[in-house]
Amino acid sequence: MKHWRLEDVAWEQFDPGAVDPDLIAIVKAAAMVERNGSDYARYLNGVFSDDPDFRGAADYWAEEEVQHGEALGKWAMMADPGWDYRAAFARYKAGYKIQVDADASIRGSRTGELIARCMVETGTSSYYSALGEATREPVLKQICKLIAADEYRHFKLFYDHMHRYLQREQLSKLTRLRIALGRITESEDDELAYAYYCGNEPDSVPYEHKRCIAAYMARAMGFYRFHHVQRGIGMVLKTCGLTPRGTLSQISANAAWQYLNWRKGRFAAAMKQAA
């Protein structure tokens, strides 16, 4: 059962004067990525075809992901009345596709697949926490708070199933860390870049990954604060079987924070060059 529904959001409190244009742009992209959760559920159902417990969990997860997209899409249309969420998502679906009929994980094992899913939920829980704290617009603040809580629960869902498979597959901590870091780097692939393109640029402008990922990341990274990164690093380490707090966690969080700020500067420069 969902922990909340669209009608639970206080839409009547929307304040157009508190809307940040940079937030509109990245919320449009996030709405489409979240709404696409049903395709990922189809993929996961194929990978875990003989595991009805996990398939049920994946379907539950997808239902909430789709609701996230609907909430963000509705907010974006309120913030930009000229934008059509449905049309933008149809365009996204037509141009960005994942392999939904797989019968084995692209991560090499079911444990690896669940590690990758933990990384996605780590990223999204931190992301929506950052956006929720940054925005002054009360409806978006509420939506981000609700989504961030869902994403943390989703992390626990995948984490618990990962431990069940880890008992059989016995992946080493190093292997788990390699898979985790590999999935984190995929955040700069076409999924978000193309969503940004479909949400913010017309068909008449050709899609270019470099331009679109820079436009998205330069905006999104600016909303993070150190404590968001620190919490995310703890979740990464926990997934890999490492201590989520302590010296390693602190060193890793400091390094990740420095790297994020360096990347943010690079993306900002690329966005300015493309303008």
ZAVEXDREN-143864 format. One record per residue (C-alpha): x negated, y, z negated. Coordinates in steps of 0.001 Angstrom, whole numbers, always signed. Each point is the difference from the previous one (the first is absolute). Last residue first. Example, Ala and Ser with C-alpha at 12.3 -4.5 7.8 and 13.67 -1.06 7.14 Angstrom:
% residues 2
+---------+---------+---------+
|      c1 |      c2 |      c3 |
+---------+---------+---------+
|  -13670 |   -1060 |   -7140 |
|   +1370 |   -3440 |    -660 |
+---------+---------+---------+
//
This chain:
% residues 275
+---------+---------+---------+
|      c1 |      c2 |      c3 |
+---------+---------+---------+
|  -24630 |  +28839 |  +24301 |
|   -2248 |   -3018 |    +602 |
|   -3033 |   +1649 |   -1607 |
|   +2033 |    +988 |   -3053 |
|   +1274 |   -3543 |    -408 |
|   -3533 |   -1398 |    +337 |
|   -1298 |   +2431 |   -2648 |
|   +2837 |    -922 |   -2353 |
|    -671 |   -3697 |    +607 |
|   -3674 |    +413 |    -871 |
|    +802 |   +2004 |   -3111 |
|   +2544 |   -2581 |   -1159 |
|   -2550 |   -2740 |    +655 |
|   -2499 |   +1695 |   -2321 |
|   +2686 |    +541 |   -2624 |
|   +1058 |   -3633 |    +165 |
|   -3621 |   -1172 |    -210 |
|    -640 |   +2077 |   -3124 |
|   +3151 |   -1377 |   -1631 |
|    -900 |   -3568 |    +993 |
|   -3484 |    +384 |   -1512 |
|   +1400 |   +1393 |   -3256 |
|   +2628 |   -2756 |    -129 |
|   -2617 |   -2703 |    +622 |
|   -2287 |   +1316 |   -2745 |
|   +2928 |    +192 |   -2412 |
|   +1285 |   -3466 |    +853 |
|   -3426 |   -1559 |    -281 |
|    -570 |   +1679 |   -3379 |
|   +3296 |    -992 |   -1569 |
|   +3519 |    -702 |   +1113 |
|   +1449 |   -2294 |   +2683 |
|   -2359 |   -2858 |    -882 |
|    -463 |   -2116 |   +3132 |
|   +2201 |   -2786 |   +1326 |
|    +354 |   +1545 |   +3465 |
|   +3567 |   +1143 |    -618 |
|   -1065 |   +1629 |   -3280 |
|   -2766 |   +1880 |   +1791 |
|   +2418 |   +1410 |   +2548 |
|   +2531 |    +969 |   -2683 |
|   -2687 |   +1818 |   -2012 |
|   -1119 |   +1799 |   +3153 |
|   +3549 |   +1226 |    +537 |
|    +218 |   +1452 |   -3495 |
|   -3269 |   +1888 |    +462 |
|   +1069 |   +1277 |   +3420 |
|   +3233 |   +1418 |   -1367 |
|   -1874 |   +1404 |   -3022 |
|   -2399 |   +1843 |   +2300 |
|   +2698 |   +1984 |   +1790 |
|   +1557 |    -736 |   +3350 |
|   +2102 |   +2572 |   +1879 |
|   -2725 |   +1055 |   +2434 |
|    -420 |   -3549 |   +1230 |
|   +3415 |     +97 |   +1646 |
|    -587 |   +3144 |   +2069 |
|   -3423 |    -816 |   +1405 |
|   +1127 |   -3618 |    +360 |
|   +2995 |    +695 |   +2244 |
|   -1559 |   +2535 |   +2351 |
|   -3233 |   -1996 |    +197 |
|   +1926 |   -3205 |    +747 |
|   +1873 |   +1814 |   +2774 |
|   -2981 |   +1571 |   +1734 |
|   -2165 |   -3118 |     -62 |
|   +2834 |   -2296 |   +1067 |
|    +979 |   +1963 |   +3086 |
|   +3593 |    -220 |   +1187 |
|    +772 |   +2048 |   +3099 |
|   +2060 |   +3169 |    -583 |
|   +3233 |     -11 |   +2061 |
|   +1523 |   -2505 |   -2397 |
|    +133 |   +2731 |   -2639 |
|   -2130 |    +109 |   -3169 |
|    +967 |    -142 |   -3655 |
|   +1724 |   -3247 |    -918 |
|   -1113 |   -2111 |   +2917 |
|   -3610 |   +1184 |    -317 |
|     -98 |    -406 |   -3782 |
|   +1354 |   -3531 |    +373 |
|   -2667 |    -662 |   +2624 |
|   -2756 |   +1083 |   -2382 |
|   +1501 |   -1911 |   -2921 |
|    +126 |   -3407 |   +1702 |
|   -2801 |    +735 |   +2470 |
|   -2904 |    -727 |   -2365 |
|   -1325 |   +2247 |   -2778 |
|   +1626 |   -1966 |   -2806 |
|   -1894 |   -3004 |   +1361 |
|   -2952 |    +902 |   -2222 |
|   +1984 |   -1091 |   -3055 |
|    +668 |   -3398 |   +1556 |
|   -3705 |    -692 |    +454 |
|    -740 |   +1144 |   -3525 |
|   +2479 |   -2501 |   -1401 |
|   -1182 |   -2851 |   +2215 |
|   -3617 |    +571 |    -995 |
|    +951 |    +274 |   -3673 |
|   +1859 |   -3308 |    +146 |
|   -2979 |   -1654 |   +1650 |
|   -2313 |   +1382 |   -2681 |
|   +2337 |   -1124 |   -2777 |
|     -32 |   -3510 |   +1434 |
|   +3076 |   -1488 |   +1631 |
|   +1235 |   -3119 |   -1793 |
|   +2658 |   -1117 |   +2505 |
|   +2303 |   -1934 |   -2322 |
|    -113 |   +2068 |   -3191 |
|    -258 |   +3126 |   +2147 |
|   +3404 |    -801 |   +1451 |
|   +1832 |    +537 |   -3292 |
|   -2226 |   +2952 |    -818 |
|    +966 |   +1656 |   +3279 |
|   +3697 |    -539 |    -801 |
|    -438 |   +2029 |   -3198 |
|   -1948 |   +2727 |   +1794 |
|   +2610 |    +225 |   +2765 |
|   +2785 |    +694 |   -2503 |
|   -2218 |   +2189 |   -2174 |
|    -831 |   +2201 |   +2971 |
|   +3678 |    +121 |    +910 |
|    +779 |   +1265 |   -3494 |
|   -2560 |   +2754 |    +535 |
|   +1580 |    +793 |   +3346 |
|   +3453 |    +272 |   -1538 |
|   -1242 |   +2458 |   -2636 |
|   -1682 |   +2100 |   +2698 |
|   +3231 |     -45 |   +2023 |
|   +2119 |   +1346 |   -2858 |
|   -2515 |   +2723 |    -882 |
|    -356 |    +946 |   +3658 |
|   +3776 |    +311 |    +391 |
|    +314 |   +2155 |   -3133 |
|   -2766 |   +2394 |   +1087 |
|   +1483 |    +118 |   +3499 |
|   +3314 |   +1098 |   -1519 |
|   -1590 |   +2566 |   -2330 |
|   -2174 |   +1865 |   +2554 |
|   -3077 |   +1173 |   -1922 |
|   -2167 |   -2684 |   +1568 |
|   -3408 |   -1015 |   -1316 |
|    +977 |   -2442 |   -2745 |
|   +2333 |   -1934 |   +2261 |
|   -2515 |      +1 |   +2831 |
|   -2740 |   -1425 |   -2230 |
|   +2252 |   -2660 |   -1528 |
|   +1166 |    -841 |   +3498 |
|   -3560 |    -605 |   +1117 |
|   -1121 |   -1920 |   -3084 |
|   +2909 |   -2442 |    +275 |
|    -576 |    -181 |   +3752 |
|   -3685 |    -843 |    -197 |
|    +329 |   -2653 |   -2682 |
|   +2980 |   -1463 |   +1854 |
|   -2069 |    -325 |   +3164 |
|   -2886 |   -1498 |   -1934 |
|   +2256 |   -2567 |   -1643 |
|   +1243 |   -1003 |   +3463 |
|   -3576 |    -611 |   +1101 |
|    -617 |   -2162 |   -3060 |
|   +3163 |   -1911 |    +857 |
|   -1275 |    -716 |   +3495 |
|   -3347 |   -1106 |   -1364 |
|   +1707 |   -2430 |   -2364 |
|   +1936 |   -1337 |   +2965 |
|   -3222 |    -609 |   +1861 |
|   -1991 |   +1324 |   +2963 |
|   +1096 |   +3626 |    -254 |
|   +1943 |    -185 |   +3299 |
|   +2351 |   -2275 |   -1909 |
|   +1467 |   -3048 |   +1723 |
|   +3275 |    -706 |   +1814 |
|    +172 |   +3346 |   +1802 |
|   +3305 |   +1041 |   +1625 |
|     +81 |   +3638 |   -1147 |
|   -3197 |   +1170 |   +1659 |
|    +133 |   +3750 |    -531 |
|   +1375 |   +2604 |   +2365 |
|    -481 |   +3718 |    +464 |
|   +1404 |   +1716 |   +3110 |
|   +3647 |   -1009 |    +120 |
|    +334 |     -89 |   -3765 |
|   -1400 |   +3515 |    -286 |
|   +2380 |   +1362 |   +2635 |
|   +2934 |   -1598 |   -1774 |
|   -1288 |   +1525 |   -3252 |
|    -114 |   +3480 |   +1512 |
|   +3515 |    -344 |   +1408 |
|   +1370 |   -1111 |   -3348 |
|   -1816 |   +2730 |   -1925 |
|   +1249 |   +2822 |   +2224 |
|   -1702 |   +3295 |    -885 |
|   +1721 |   +3344 |    +556 |
|   +1169 |    +245 |   -3606 |
|   -3619 |     -13 |   -1267 |
|     +72 |    -226 |   -3809 |
|   +3383 |   -1715 |     +27 |
|   -1147 |   -2294 |   +2811 |
|   -3156 |    -782 |   -1984 |
|   +2079 |    -884 |   -3075 |
|   +2124 |   -2434 |   +1999 |
|   -3101 |   -1630 |   +1455 |
|   -1616 |    -329 |   -3425 |
|   +3101 |   -1672 |   -1429 |
|    +478 |   -2294 |   +3006 |
|   -3668 |    -977 |     +52 |
|     +53 |    -858 |   -3688 |
|   +3182 |   -2010 |    +563 |
|   -1826 |   -2043 |   +2638 |
|   -2758 |    -708 |   -2514 |
|   +2567 |   -1123 |   -2584 |
|   +1533 |   -2531 |   +2352 |
|   -3454 |   -1108 |   +1105 |
|   -1032 |    -868 |   -3562 |
|   +3125 |   -2080 |    -577 |
|    -648 |   -1860 |   +3266 |
|   -3602 |    -596 |   -1036 |
|   +1076 |   -1311 |   -3412 |
|   +2433 |   -2432 |   +1614 |
|   -2753 |   -1182 |   +2314 |
|   -2246 |    -401 |   -3034 |
|   +2374 |   -2336 |   -1767 |
|    +905 |   -1829 |   +3222 |
|   -3636 |    -994 |    +658 |
|    -120 |   -2189 |   +3133 |
|     +19 |   +2910 |   +2476 |
|   -2573 |   +2055 |   -1896 |
|   -1777 |   +1387 |   +3087 |
|   +3247 |    +153 |   +1943 |
|   +1929 |   +1703 |   -2794 |
|   -2879 |   +2447 |    -352 |
|    +263 |   +1045 |   +3661 |
|   +3767 |    +426 |    -230 |
|    -489 |   +2027 |   -3185 |
|   -2502 |   +2190 |   +1829 |
|   +2635 |    +740 |   +2630 |
|   +2530 |    +938 |   -2689 |
|   -2504 |   +2402 |   -1564 |
|    +196 |   +2304 |   +3040 |
|   +2071 |   +2493 |   -1989 |
|   -3034 |    +683 |   -2199 |
|   -2213 |    +822 |   +2986 |
|   +2718 |   +2177 |   +1491 |
|    +675 |   +2015 |   -3148 |
|   -3727 |    +433 |    -642 |
|    -446 |   +1829 |   +3300 |
|   +2830 |   +2433 |    -705 |
|   -1295 |    +428 |   -3546 |
|   -3389 |    +965 |   +1443 |
|   +1337 |   +2904 |   +2048 |
|   +2496 |   +1206 |   -2609 |
|   -2740 |     +63 |   -2631 |
|   -2141 |   +2313 |   +2104 |
|   +2978 |   +2338 |    +371 |
|    +339 |    +319 |   -3822 |
|   +3651 |    +242 |   -1057 |
|    +882 |   +2059 |   -3076 |
|   +2237 |   +2519 |   +1801 |
|   +2059 |   -2813 |   +1504 |
|   +1151 |   -1077 |   -3495 |
|   +1880 |   -3317 |      +2 |
|   +2014 |    -381 |   -3210 |
|   +3057 |   -1387 |   +1822 |
|   -2056 |   -3043 |   +1018 |
|    -174 |   -1219 |   -3601 |
|   -1122 |   -3520 |    +955 |
|   +2143 |   -2801 |   -1454 |
|   +1999 |    -149 |   +3245 |
|   -3070 |   -1374 |   +1761 |
|    -116 |   -2964 |   -2350 |
|   -2145 |    -972 |   -2975 |
|   -1692 |   -3035 |   -1576 |
|   +1072 |   -2147 |   +2922 |
|   +1255 |   -3500 |    -860 |
+---------+---------+---------+
//
